[in-house]
Amino acid sequence: MRHLLHKIVSDIQKQEHKLSVEASSFIEEAYRMTVYLKELLGDVKEDIINEGFATKGDEILFFKQIKPTVLGKLIYYNKVFRIESACPASSGNIYEGYFAMHLRELKQEYTEHVCNVSARRTTGLLIS
């Protein structure tokens, strides 16, 4: 099972490379990666339900490394798709303002979710 879990990450990287070459636009690439990752998570979930994990180590590896990696990429590509597909015409102040607004939102999300978690971990306030 450990080999198969590492294969998931390498398969995602291969799919990213393939789509970056094939896709005609970044919107299409983000959409196709979102679909791919959703299907991958569904397939992995089904396999785990049917077969389980061979060892506790495989289970730990999956939930600490593999699943967060896949979910992180899914969140990234989904966010990129939503931002790019709602983008106004590619010129002028509206276009620049649109991306500036989304950049502010992303920075705020980062600060709230990543920086605050790191700060709580270092001060011992986060209980696992």
C-alpha positions in Angstrom: 0.0 0.0 0.0 2.9 2.4 0.8 4.0 2.2 -2.9 0.5 3.0 -4.1 0.2 6.0 -1.8 3.4 7.5 -3.2 2.2 6.7 -6.7 -0.8 9.0 -6.0 1.5 12.1 -5.7 3.6 11.2 -8.7 0.4 10.6 -10.8 -0.9 14.1 -9.8 2.5 15.6 -10.8 2.3 13.8 -14.2 -1.3 15.0 -14.7 -0.3 18.6 -13.9 2.6 18.5 -16.4 0.4 16.8 -19.1 -2.4 19.4 -18.7 0.0 22.4 -18.6 1.1 21.3 -22.1 -2.3 20.3 -23.4 -4.7 22.9 -22.0 -5.4 25.8 -24.2 -5.9 28.2 -21.2 -5.2 28.3 -17.5 -8.9 28.2 -16.8 -9.2 24.9 -18.7 -6.1 23.5 -16.9 -7.5 24.4 -13.5 -10.9 23.0 -14.3 -9.5 19.7 -15.6 -7.2 19.4 -12.6 -10.2 20.0 -10.3 -12.2 17.3 -12.0 -9.2 14.9 -11.9 -8.5 15.5 -8.2 -12.1 15.0 -7.2 -12.3 11.7 -9.1 -8.9 10.7 -7.6 -10.2 11.4 -4.1 -13.4 9.4 -4.8 -11.4 6.4 -6.1 -9.0 6.5 -3.2 -11.9 6.7 -0.7 -13.6 3.7 -2.3 -10.4 1.7 -2.3 -9.8 2.5 1.4 -13.3 1.5 2.3 -13.1 -1.7 0.4 -9.5 -2.7 1.3 -8.4 -0.7 4.3 -4.8 0.0 5.0 -2.1 -2.7 5.1 -0.4 -1.2 8.2 -0.9 1.6 10.7 2.1 3.3 9.1 0.3 3.4 5.7 -2.8 4.9 7.4 -0.7 7.5 9.1 1.2 8.3 5.9 -2.1 8.7 4.1 -3.8 11.0 6.6 -0.7 13.1 7.4 0.9 13.5 4.0 -1.0 12.2 1.0 -4.6 13.4 1.7 -3.5 16.9 2.7 -1.4 17.2 -0.4 -4.3 16.1 -2.7 -6.8 18.3 -0.8 -4.4 21.3 -0.9 -4.1 21.0 -4.7 -7.8 20.6 -5.1 -8.4 23.7 -3.1 -5.8 25.6 -5.1 -7.1 24.6 -8.6 -10.7 25.1 -7.5 -9.9 28.6 -6.3 -7.9 29.4 -9.4 -10.7 28.2 -11.6 -13.3 30.3 -9.7 -11.2 33.5 -9.8 -10.2 33.1 -13.5 -13.7 32.2 -14.8 -15.3 35.2 -13.2 -12.6 37.6 -14.4 -13.7 40.7 -16.3 -12.3 41.7 -19.7 -8.5 41.7 -19.7 -7.9 45.4 -19.8 -8.4 48.5 -17.7 -9.0 49.3 -14.1 -11.7 46.8 -13.5 -9.4 44.0 -14.5 -6.6 45.2 -12.2 -9.0 45.9 -9.4 -10.5 42.4 -9.7 -7.2 40.7 -9.1 -6.1 43.2 -6.4 -9.3 42.4 -4.5 -8.7 38.6 -4.8 -5.1 39.1 -3.8 -6.2 40.9 -0.6 -8.7 38.1 0.1 -6.0 35.4 -0.3 -3.6 37.3 1.9 -6.3 37.6 4.6 -7.1 33.9 4.3 -3.5 33.1 4.6 -3.0 35.3 7.6 -6.1 34.0 9.4 -5.6 30.3 8.7 -1.9 29.7 8.2 -0.2 32.4 10.3 -2.6 32.0 13.2 -2.2 28.3 13.3 1.6 28.6 13.3 1.4 31.2 16.1 -0.8 29.0 18.3 1.5 26.0 17.7 4.6 27.9 18.8 2.8 29.3 21.9 1.4 26.0 22.8 -2.2 27.1 22.4 -3.1 24.5 19.8 -4.1 21.2 21.2 -3.8 18.3 18.8 
